[in-house]
Amino acid sequence: MDGVKLIVGDKCMGMLETVGEVFPDAKYQRCTVHFYRNVFSVVPKSKVKIVAKMLKAIHAQESTKASRFDYI
């Protein structure tokens, strides 16, 4: 495979270690679904809906700066 620019994965350690070796020019991005699952696994069930709304709002922003919660 040539020209691979992006690898999306679940942050598996084996994958993280190998991506740089096999595709040195590719960027790695954490899979959003796996990220959400990890977050929700530690959020109290009573807070899942509000955290989901916050994450959705963060991911909807057009820039990193716009996604920051400066008031927290």
PyMOL Python script that loads the backbone (N, CA, C, O; Angstrom):
from pymol import cmd

cmd.read_pdbstr("""\
ATOM      1  N   MET A   1       0.833  -1.175   0.000  1.00  0.00           N
ATOM      2  CA  MET A   1       0.000   0.000   0.000  1.00  0.00           C
ATOM      3  C   MET A   1       0.877   1.237   0.000  1.00  0.00           C
ATOM      4  O   MET A   1       1.799   1.358   0.806  1.00  0.00           O
ATOM      5  N   ASP A   2       0.587   2.138  -0.894  1.00  0.00           N
ATOM      6  CA  ASP A   2       1.318   3.405  -0.942  1.00  0.00           C
ATOM      7  C   ASP A   2       0.358   4.558  -0.689  1.00  0.00           C
ATOM      8  O   ASP A   2      -0.836   4.456  -0.967  1.00  0.00           O
ATOM      9  N   GLY A   3       0.884   5.646  -0.163  1.00  0.00           N
ATOM     10  CA  GLY A   3       0.102   6.858   0.006  1.00  0.00           C
ATOM     11  C   GLY A   3      -0.863   6.846   1.171  1.00  0.00           C
ATOM     12  O   GLY A   3      -1.790   7.656   1.200  1.00  0.00           O
ATOM     13  N   VAL A   4      -0.677   5.951   2.140  1.00  0.00           N
ATOM     14  CA  VAL A   4      -1.557   5.924   3.301  1.00  0.00           C
ATOM     15  C   VAL A   4      -1.272   7.161   4.145  1.00  0.00           C
ATOM     16  O   VAL A   4      -0.139   7.392   4.566  1.00  0.00           O
ATOM     17  N   LYS A   5      -2.318   7.954   4.387  1.00  0.00           N
ATOM     18  CA  LYS A   5      -2.151   9.196   5.133  1.00  0.00           C
ATOM     19  C   LYS A   5      -2.762   9.147   6.524  1.00  0.00           C
ATOM     20  O   LYS A   5      -2.358   9.904   7.406  1.00  0.00           O
ATOM     21  N   LEU A   6      -3.732   8.264   6.727  1.00  0.00           N
ATOM     22  CA  LEU A   6      -4.423   8.212   8.013  1.00  0.00           C
ATOM     23  C   LEU A   6      -4.778   6.779   8.369  1.00  0.00           C
ATOM     24  O   LEU A   6      -5.287   6.021   7.543  1.00  0.00           O
ATOM     25  N   ILE A   7      -4.498   6.426   9.613  1.00  0.00           N
ATOM     26  CA  ILE A   7      -4.890   5.138  10.169  1.00  0.00           C
ATOM     27  C   ILE A   7      -5.824   5.437  11.337  1.00  0.00           C
ATOM     28  O   ILE A   7      -5.487   6.233  12.213  1.00  0.00           O
ATOM     29  N   VAL A   8      -6.989   4.807  11.353  1.00  0.00           N
ATOM     30  CA  VAL A   8      -7.944   4.975  12.450  1.00  0.00           C
ATOM     31  C   VAL A   8      -8.040   3.661  13.185  1.00  0.00           C
ATOM     32  O   VAL A   8      -8.232   2.611  12.573  1.00  0.00           O
ATOM     33  N   GLY A   9      -7.904   3.715  14.515  1.00  0.00           N
ATOM     34  CA  GLY A   9      -7.951   2.480  15.276  1.00  0.00           C
ATOM     35  C   GLY A   9      -8.435   2.676  16.691  1.00  0.00           C
ATOM     36  O   GLY A   9      -8.801   3.778  17.099  1.00  0.00           O
ATOM     37  N   ASP A  10      -8.429   1.576  17.437  1.00  0.00           N
ATOM     38  CA  ASP A  10      -8.963   1.578  18.794  1.00  0.00           C
ATOM     39  C   ASP A  10      -7.896   1.778  19.869  1.00  0.00           C
ATOM     40  O   ASP A  10      -8.165   1.543  21.047  1.00  0.00           O
ATOM     41  N   LYS A  11      -6.729   2.194  19.499  1.00  0.00           N
ATOM     42  CA  LYS A  11      -5.597   2.459  20.381  1.00  0.00           C
ATOM     43  C   LYS A  11      -4.987   1.169  20.939  1.00  0.00           C
ATOM     44  O   LYS A  11      -4.412   1.155  22.027  1.00  0.00           O
ATOM     45  N   CYS A  12      -5.124   0.111  20.184  1.00  0.00           N
ATOM     46  CA  CYS A  12      -4.494  -1.152  20.530  1.00  0.00           C
ATOM     47  C   CYS A  12      -2.979  -0.936  20.515  1.00  0.00           C
ATOM     48  O   CYS A  12      -2.444  -0.407  19.541  1.00  0.00           O
ATOM     49  N   MET A  13      -2.284  -1.337  21.578  1.00  0.00           N
ATOM     50  CA  MET A  13      -0.846  -1.076  21.681  1.00  0.00           C
ATOM     51  C   MET A  13      -0.059  -1.670  20.516  1.00  0.00           C
ATOM     52  O   MET A  13       0.865  -1.030  20.013  1.00  0.00           O
ATOM     53  N   GLY A  14      -0.399  -2.862  20.084  1.00  0.00           N
ATOM     54  CA  GLY A  14       0.301  -3.472  18.958  1.00  0.00           C
ATOM     55  C   GLY A  14       0.144  -2.650  17.694  1.00  0.00           C
ATOM     56  O   GLY A  14       1.092  -2.482  16.928  1.00  0.00           O
ATOM     57  N   MET A  15      -1.046  -2.145  17.485  1.00  0.00           N
ATOM     58  CA  MET A  15      -1.305  -1.321  16.306  1.00  0.00           C
ATOM     59  C   MET A  15      -0.541   0.000  16.392  1.00  0.00           C
ATOM     60  O   MET A  15       0.064   0.439  15.414  1.00  0.00           O
ATOM     61  N   LEU A  16      -0.572   0.621  17.555  1.00  0.00           N
ATOM     62  CA  LEU A  16       0.135   1.893  17.726  1.00  0.00           C
ATOM     63  C   LEU A  16       1.627   1.745  17.446  1.00  0.00           C
ATOM     64  O   LEU A  16       2.230   2.602  16.800  1.00  0.00           O
ATOM     65  N   GLU A  17       2.213   0.670  17.926  1.00  0.00           N
ATOM     66  CA  GLU A  17       3.645   0.443  17.730  1.00  0.00           C
ATOM     67  C   GLU A  17       3.971   0.156  16.269  1.00  0.00           C
ATOM     68  O   GLU A  17       5.026   0.560  15.780  1.00  0.00           O
ATOM     69  N   THR A  18       3.085  -0.531  15.577  1.00  0.00           N
ATOM     70  CA  THR A  18       3.336  -0.971  14.209  1.00  0.00           C
ATOM     71  C   THR A  18       3.073   0.108  13.168  1.00  0.00           C
ATOM     72  O   THR A  18       3.761   0.159  12.148  1.00  0.00           O
ATOM     73  N   VAL A  19       2.096   0.966  13.403  1.00  0.00           N
ATOM     74  CA  VAL A  19       1.721   1.989  12.420  1.00  0.00           C
ATOM     75  C   VAL A  19       2.935   2.819  12.004  1.00  0.00           C
ATOM     76  O   VAL A  19       3.157   3.041  10.814  1.00  0.00           O
ATOM     77  N   GLY A  20       3.713   3.273  12.975  1.00  0.00           N
ATOM     78  CA  GLY A  20       4.881   4.096  12.668  1.00  0.00           C
ATOM     79  C   GLY A  20       5.943   3.371  11.866  1.00  0.00           C
ATOM     80  O   GLY A  20       6.654   3.985  11.071  1.00  0.00           O
ATOM     81  N   GLU A  21       6.053   2.078  12.071  1.00  0.00           N
ATOM     82  CA  GLU A  21       7.037   1.287  11.338  1.00  0.00           C
ATOM     83  C   GLU A  21       6.583   0.998   9.911  1.00  0.00           C
ATOM     84  O   GLU A  21       7.364   1.111   8.967  1.00  0.00           O
ATOM     85  N   VAL A  22       5.321   0.626   9.763  1.00  0.00           N
ATOM     86  CA  VAL A  22       4.806   0.211   8.459  1.00  0.00           C
ATOM     87  C   VAL A  22       4.409   1.403   7.588  1.00  0.00           C
ATOM     88  O   VAL A  22       4.630   1.403   6.377  1.00  0.00           O
ATOM     89  N   PHE A  23       3.823   2.413   8.219  1.00  0.00           N
ATOM     90  CA  PHE A  23       3.375   3.615   7.490  1.00  0.00           C
ATOM     91  C   PHE A  23       3.954   4.855   8.161  1.00  0.00           C
ATOM     92  O   PHE A  23       3.225   5.574   8.844  1.00  0.00           O
ATOM     93  N   PRO A  24       5.230   5.121   7.988  1.00  0.00           N
ATOM     94  CA  PRO A  24       5.878   6.215   8.718  1.00  0.00           C
ATOM     95  C   PRO A  24       5.310   7.610   8.422  1.00  0.00           C
ATOM     96  O   PRO A  24       5.450   8.513   9.246  1.00  0.00           O
ATOM     97  N   ASP A  25       4.681   7.796   7.275  1.00  0.00           N
ATOM     98  CA  ASP A  25       4.141   9.118   6.932  1.00  0.00           C
ATOM     99  C   ASP A  25       2.678   9.284   7.332  1.00  0.00           C
ATOM    100  O   ASP A  25       2.117  10.371   7.197  1.00  0.00           O
ATOM    101  N   ALA A  26       2.066   8.219   7.821  1.00  0.00           N
ATOM    102  CA  ALA A  26       0.639   8.267   8.163  1.00  0.00           C
ATOM    103  C   ALA A  26       0.430   8.822   9.566  1.00  0.00           C
ATOM    104  O   ALA A  26       1.252   8.616  10.460  1.00  0.00           O
ATOM    105  N   LYS A  27      -0.657   9.511   9.738  1.00  0.00           N
ATOM    106  CA  LYS A  27      -1.089   9.993  11.051  1.00  0.00           C
ATOM    107  C   LYS A  27      -1.995   8.929  11.650  1.00  0.00           C
ATOM    108  O   LYS A  27      -2.640   8.174  10.923  1.00  0.00           O
ATOM    109  N   TYR A  28      -2.043   8.870  12.981  1.00  0.00           N
ATOM    110  CA  TYR A  28      -2.916   7.939  13.669  1.00  0.00           C
ATOM    111  C   TYR A  28      -4.020   8.730  14.360  1.00  0.00           C
ATOM    112  O   TYR A  28      -3.757   9.754  14.992  1.00  0.00           O
ATOM    113  N   GLN A  29      -5.246   8.257  14.238  1.00  0.00           N
ATOM    114  CA  GLN A  29      -6.384   8.908  14.884  1.00  0.00           C
ATOM    115  C   GLN A  29      -7.169   7.871  15.670  1.00  0.00           C
ATOM    116  O   GLN A  29      -7.442   6.779  15.173  1.00  0.00           O
ATOM    117  N   ARG A  30      -7.522   8.211  16.869  1.00  0.00           N
ATOM    118  CA  ARG A  30      -8.320   7.316  17.710  1.00  0.00           C
ATOM    119  C   ARG A  30      -9.736   7.241  17.163  1.00  0.00           C
ATOM    120  O   ARG A  30     -10.326   8.266  16.820  1.00  0.00           O
ATOM    121  N   CYS A  31     -10.277   6.052  17.079  1.00  0.00           N
ATOM    122  CA  CYS A  31     -11.651   5.829  16.642  1.00  0.00           C
ATOM    123  C   CYS A  31     -12.598   6.490  17.642  1.00  0.00           C
ATOM    124  O   CYS A  31     -12.497   6.247  18.845  1.00  0.00           O
ATOM    125  N   THR A  32     -13.501   7.311  17.160  1.00  0.00           N
ATOM    126  CA  THR A  32     -14.426   8.036  18.019  1.00  0.00           C
ATOM    127  C   THR A  32     -15.334   7.081  18.796  1.00  0.00           C
ATOM    128  O   THR A  32     -15.607   7.310  19.974  1.00  0.00           O
ATOM    129  N   VAL A  33     -15.794   6.035  18.158  1.00  0.00           N
ATOM    130  CA  VAL A  33     -16.676   5.084  18.833  1.00  0.00           C
ATOM    131  C   VAL A  33     -15.955   4.430  20.014  1.00  0.00           C
ATOM    132  O   VAL A  33     -16.518   4.323  21.104  1.00  0.00           O
ATOM    133  N   HIS A  34     -14.727   3.999  19.802  1.00  0.00           N
ATOM    134  CA  HIS A  34     -13.972   3.377  20.892  1.00  0.00           C
ATOM    135  C   HIS A  34     -13.668   4.389  21.991  1.00  0.00           C
ATOM    136  O   HIS A  34     -13.704   4.048  23.173  1.00  0.00           O
ATOM    137  N   PHE A  35     -13.371   5.620  21.617  1.00  0.00           N
ATOM    138  CA  PHE A  35     -13.130   6.671  22.607  1.00  0.00           C
ATOM    139  C   PHE A  35     -14.373   6.875  23.475  1.00  0.00           C
ATOM    140  O   PHE A  35     -14.283   6.912  24.702  1.00  0.00           O
ATOM    141  N   TYR A  36     -15.534   7.007  22.825  1.00  0.00           N
ATOM    142  CA  TYR A  36     -16.790   7.191  23.562  1.00  0.00           C
ATOM    143  C   TYR A  36     -17.040   6.011  24.502  1.00  0.00           C
ATOM    144  O   TYR A  36     -17.409   6.211  25.659  1.00  0.00           O
ATOM    145  N   ARG A  37     -16.844   4.802  24.022  1.00  0.00           N
ATOM    146  CA  ARG A  37     -17.063   3.621  24.863  1.00  0.00           C
ATOM    147  C   ARG A  37     -16.175   3.647  26.097  1.00  0.00           C
ATOM    148  O   ARG A  37     -16.619   3.315  27.196  1.00  0.00           O
ATOM    149  N   ASN A  38     -14.918   4.043  25.913  1.00  0.00           N
ATOM    150  CA  ASN A  38     -14.006   4.125  27.056  1.00  0.00           C
ATOM    151  C   ASN A  38     -14.452   5.195  28.038  1.00  0.00           C
ATOM    152  O   ASN A  38     -14.407   4.979  29.249  1.00  0.00           O
ATOM    153  N   VAL A  39     -14.880   6.338  27.536  1.00  0.00           N
ATOM    154  CA  VAL A  39     -15.364   7.415  28.411  1.00  0.00           C
ATOM    155  C   VAL A  39     -16.585   6.934  29.190  1.00  0.00           C
ATOM    156  O   VAL A  39     -16.642   7.073  30.411  1.00  0.00           O
ATOM    157  N   PHE A  40     -17.561   6.368  28.481  1.00  0.00           N
ATOM    158  CA  PHE A  40     -18.798   5.957  29.139  1.00  0.00           C
ATOM    159  C   PHE A  40     -18.595   4.814  30.126  1.00  0.00           C
ATOM    160  O   PHE A  40     -19.419   4.613  31.018  1.00  0.00           O
ATOM    161  N   SER A  41     -17.515   4.069  29.978  1.00  0.00           N
ATOM    162  CA  SER A  41     -17.264   2.971  30.918  1.00  0.00           C
ATOM    163  C   SER A  41     -16.873   3.483  32.300  1.00  0.00           C
ATOM    164  O   SER A  41     -16.945   2.731  33.271  1.00  0.00           O
ATOM    165  N   VAL A  42     -16.460   4.746  32.411  1.00  0.00           N
ATOM    166  CA  VAL A  42     -16.070   5.306  33.709  1.00  0.00           C
ATOM    167  C   VAL A  42     -16.993   6.420  34.183  1.00  0.00           C
ATOM    168  O   VAL A  42     -16.816   6.946  35.282  1.00  0.00           O
ATOM    169  N   VAL A  43     -17.970   6.781  33.371  1.00  0.00           N
ATOM    170  CA  VAL A  43     -18.930   7.821  33.745  1.00  0.00           C
ATOM    171  C   VAL A  43     -20.094   7.163  34.489  1.00  0.00           C
ATOM    172  O   VAL A  43     -20.609   6.136  34.046  1.00  0.00           O
ATOM    173  N   PRO A  44     -20.511   7.749  35.615  1.00  0.00           N
ATOM    174  CA  PRO A  44     -21.677   7.195  36.311  1.00  0.00           C
ATOM    175  C   PRO A  44     -22.902   7.178  35.387  1.00  0.00           C
ATOM    176  O   PRO A  44     -23.108   8.111  34.611  1.00  0.00           O
ATOM    177  N   LYS A  45     -23.695   6.138  35.472  1.00  0.00           N
ATOM    178  CA  LYS A  45     -24.856   5.994  34.591  1.00  0.00           C
ATOM    179  C   LYS A  45     -25.773   7.214  34.643  1.00  0.00           C
ATOM    180  O   LYS A  45     -26.400   7.555  33.640  1.00  0.00           O
ATOM    181  N   SER A  46     -25.858   7.864  35.779  1.00  0.00           N
ATOM    182  CA  SER A  46     -26.720   9.038  35.909  1.00  0.00           C
ATOM    183  C   SER A  46     -26.193  10.243  35.130  1.00  0.00           C
ATOM    184  O   SER A  46     -26.931  11.203  34.910  1.00  0.00           O
ATOM    185  N   LYS A  47     -24.938  10.204  34.714  1.00  0.00           N
ATOM    186  CA  LYS A  47     -24.322  11.332  34.012  1.00  0.00           C
ATOM    187  C   LYS A  47     -24.074  11.063  32.531  1.00  0.00           C
ATOM    188  O   LYS A  47     -23.599  11.949  31.820  1.00  0.00           O
ATOM    189  N   VAL A  48     -24.386   9.863  32.053  1.00  0.00           N
ATOM    190  CA  VAL A  48     -24.066   9.490  30.674  1.00  0.00           C
ATOM    191  C   VAL A  48     -24.708  10.436  29.665  1.00  0.00           C
ATOM    192  O   VAL A  48     -24.046  10.848  28.712  1.00  0.00           O
ATOM    193  N   LYS A  49     -25.979  10.792  29.848  1.00  0.00           N
ATOM    194  CA  LYS A  49     -26.661  11.651  28.872  1.00  0.00           C
ATOM    195  C   LYS A  49     -26.004  13.020  28.771  1.00  0.00           C
ATOM    196  O   LYS A  49     -25.803  13.522  27.665  1.00  0.00           O
ATOM    197  N   ILE A  50     -25.667  13.632  29.892  1.00  0.00           N
ATOM    198  CA  ILE A  50     -25.052  14.971  29.861  1.00  0.00           C
ATOM    199  C   ILE A  50     -23.638  14.903  29.276  1.00  0.00           C
ATOM    200  O   ILE A  50     -23.239  15.790  28.522  1.00  0.00           O
ATOM    201  N   VAL A  51     -22.889  13.869  29.616  1.00  0.00           N
ATOM    202  CA  VAL A  51     -21.538  13.714  29.056  1.00  0.00           C
ATOM    203  C   VAL A  51     -21.627  13.470  27.552  1.00  0.00           C
ATOM    204  O   VAL A  51     -20.811  13.993  26.793  1.00  0.00           O
ATOM    205  N   ALA A  52     -22.607  12.682  27.116  1.00  0.00           N
ATOM    206  CA  ALA A  52     -22.796  12.441  25.680  1.00  0.00           C
ATOM    207  C   ALA A  52     -23.103  13.742  24.953  1.00  0.00           C
ATOM    208  O   ALA A  52     -22.590  13.970  23.857  1.00  0.00           O
ATOM    209  N   LYS A  53     -23.928  14.594  25.542  1.00  0.00           N
ATOM    210  CA  LYS A  53     -24.242  15.891  24.926  1.00  0.00           C
ATOM    211  C   LYS A  53     -22.995  16.765  24.832  1.00  0.00           C
ATOM    212  O   LYS A  53     -22.772  17.435  23.824  1.00  0.00           O
ATOM    213  N   MET A  54     -22.183  16.754  25.893  1.00  0.00           N
ATOM    214  CA  MET A  54     -20.950  17.555  25.871  1.00  0.00           C
ATOM    215  C   MET A  54     -19.983  17.048  24.808  1.00  0.00           C
ATOM    216  O   MET A  54     -19.407  17.841  24.063  1.00  0.00           O
ATOM    217  N   LEU A  55     -19.801  15.725  24.734  1.00  0.00           N
ATOM    218  CA  LEU A  55     -18.900  15.168  23.728  1.00  0.00           C
ATOM    219  C   LEU A  55     -19.386  15.470  22.315  1.00  0.00           C
ATOM    220  O   LEU A  55     -18.587  15.794  21.436  1.00  0.00           O
ATOM    221  N   LYS A  56     -20.683  15.366  22.101  1.00  0.00           N
ATOM    222  CA  LYS A  56     -21.250  15.668  20.785  1.00  0.00           C
ATOM    223  C   LYS A  56     -20.997  17.135  20.421  1.00  0.00           C
ATOM    224  O   LYS A  56     -20.657  17.443  19.279  1.00  0.00           O
ATOM    225  N   ALA A  57     -21.161  18.029  21.384  1.00  0.00           N
ATOM    226  CA  ALA A  57     -20.908  19.454  21.141  1.00  0.00           C
ATOM    227  C   ALA A  57     -19.431  19.709  20.834  1.00  0.00           C
ATOM    228  O   ALA A  57     -19.100  20.495  19.947  1.00  0.00           O
ATOM    229  N   ILE A  58     -18.558  19.044  21.567  1.00  0.00           N
ATOM    230  CA  ILE A  58     -17.117  19.204  21.341  1.00  0.00           C
ATOM    231  C   ILE A  58     -16.748  18.735  19.936  1.00  0.00           C
ATOM    232  O   ILE A  58     -16.032  19.431  19.216  1.00  0.00           O
ATOM    233  N   HIS A  59     -17.230  17.571  19.551  1.00  0.00           N
ATOM    234  CA  HIS A  59     -16.888  17.024  18.236  1.00  0.00           C
ATOM    235  C   HIS A  59     -17.524  17.793  17.087  1.00  0.00           C
ATOM    236  O   HIS A  59     -17.072  17.674  15.949  1.00  0.00           O
ATOM    237  N   ALA A  60     -18.549  18.570  17.355  1.00  0.00           N
ATOM    238  CA  ALA A  60     -19.207  19.359  16.310  1.00  0.00           C
ATOM    239  C   ALA A  60     -18.473  20.664  16.012  1.00  0.00           C
ATOM    240  O   ALA A  60     -18.782  21.330  15.023  1.00  0.00           O
ATOM    241  N   GLN A  61     -17.517  21.036  16.843  1.00  0.00           N
ATOM    242  CA  GLN A  61     -16.808  22.299  16.652  1.00  0.00           C
ATOM    243  C   GLN A  61     -15.877  22.236  15.449  1.00  0.00           C
ATOM    244  O   GLN A  61     -15.392  21.170  15.070  1.00  0.00           O
ATOM    245  N   GLU A  62     -15.642  23.388  14.868  1.00  0.00           N
ATOM    246  CA  GLU A  62     -14.815  23.454  13.661  1.00  0.00           C
ATOM    247  C   GLU A  62     -13.324  23.577  13.947  1.00  0.00           C
ATOM    248  O   GLU A  62     -12.507  23.413  13.040  1.00  0.00           O
ATOM    249  N   SER A  63     -12.958  23.860  15.184  1.00  0.00           N
ATOM    250  CA  SER A  63     -11.541  23.987  15.514  1.00  0.00           C
ATOM    251  C   SER A  63     -11.307  23.513  16.948  1.00  0.00           C
ATOM    252  O   SER A  63     -12.240  23.407  17.743  1.00  0.00           O
ATOM    253  N   THR A  64     -10.052  23.234  17.255  1.00  0.00           N
ATOM    254  CA  THR A  64      -9.699  22.829  18.612  1.00  0.00           C
ATOM    255  C   THR A  64     -10.008  23.948  19.589  1.00  0.00           C
ATOM    256  O   THR A  64     -10.526  23.706  20.678  1.00  0.00           O
ATOM    257  N   LYS A  65      -9.687  25.175  19.196  1.00  0.00           N
ATOM    258  CA  LYS A  65      -9.926  26.321  20.064  1.00  0.00           C
ATOM    259  C   LYS A  65     -11.410  26.456  20.404  1.00  0.00           C
ATOM    260  O   LYS A  65     -11.762  26.723  21.553  1.00  0.00           O
ATOM    261  N   ALA A  66     -12.263  26.276  19.428  1.00  0.00           N
ATOM    262  CA  ALA A  66     -13.708  26.399  19.642  1.00  0.00           C
ATOM    263  C   ALA A  66     -14.245  25.286  20.533  1.00  0.00           C
ATOM    264  O   ALA A  66     -15.299  25.445  21.149  1.00  0.00           O
ATOM    265  N   SER A  67     -13.541  24.169  20.611  1.00  0.00           N
ATOM    266  CA  SER A  67     -14.026  23.033  21.388  1.00  0.00           C
ATOM    267  C   SER A  67     -13.647  23.085  22.856  1.00  0.00           C
ATOM    268  O   SER A  67     -14.105  22.256  23.643  1.00  0.00           O
ATOM    269  N   ARG A  68     -12.823  24.036  23.233  1.00  0.00           N
ATOM    270  CA  ARG A  68     -12.353  24.109  24.614  1.00  0.00           C
ATOM    271  C   ARG A  68     -13.421  24.665  25.544  1.00  0.00           C
ATOM    272  O   ARG A  68     -14.151  25.592  25.193  1.00  0.00           O
ATOM    273  N   PHE A  69     -13.501  24.079  26.744  1.00  0.00           N
ATOM    274  CA  PHE A  69     -14.384  24.574  27.787  1.00  0.00           C
ATOM    275  C   PHE A  69     -13.519  25.421  28.730  1.00  0.00           C
ATOM    276  O   PHE A  69     -12.991  24.907  29.715  1.00  0.00           O
ATOM    277  N   ASP A  70     -13.378  26.695  28.432  1.00  0.00           N
ATOM    278  CA  ASP A  70     -12.520  27.554  29.247  1.00  0.00           C
ATOM    279  C   ASP A  70     -13.095  27.858  30.622  1.00  0.00           C
ATOM    280  O   ASP A  70     -12.369  28.280  31.522  1.00  0.00           O
ATOM    281  N   TYR A  71     -14.379  27.648  30.785  1.00  0.00           N
ATOM    282  CA  TYR A  71     -15.013  27.984  32.052  1.00  0.00           C
ATOM    283  C   TYR A  71     -14.940  26.851  33.072  1.00  0.00           C
ATOM    284  O   TYR A  71     -15.343  27.034  34.220  1.00  0.00           O
ATOM    285  N   ILE A  72     -14.437  25.694  32.676  1.00  0.00           N
ATOM    286  CA  ILE A  72     -14.362  24.569  33.614  1.00  0.00           C
ATOM    287  C   ILE A  72     -13.082  24.663  34.419  1.00  0.00           C
ATOM    288  O   ILE A  72     -12.822  23.811  35.268  1.00  0.00           O
TER     289      ILE A  72
END
""", "prot")
cmd.dss("prot")
cmd.show_as("cartoon", "prot")
cmd.util.cbc("prot")
cmd.orient("prot")
